[in-house]
Amino acid sequence: MKDWHPAWQNALKEWNMRESQTVQGFIREGELKRQQTNLRQVLETRFGALSESLLQQIEQTTDLDKLQRAFLQALTMKQLDDLTL
């Protein structure tokens, strides 16, 4: 930690700071990309090359919960057609 960090934290204590919507957007975008990548990787590992349409479907899915459920499903499903996305 830098020498100035405690002084900076103390100075900001009185401020009415809220979370930055911009920063939160960046974080969410990172989580979304990570979930999409994880899903794609597990599917490719288990079933080989994926169709362009499935890759597009994964990239267009922006619901993090849906991507997480699909990832967990992909770990145990028997065939690629069983994927619910």
Secondary structure, DSSP 8 states (H G I E B T S, - for coil): --TTHHHHHHHHTTS-----HHHHHHHHHHHHHHHHHHHHHHHHHHH-S--HHHHHHHHH---HHHHHHHHHHHHH-SSGGG---
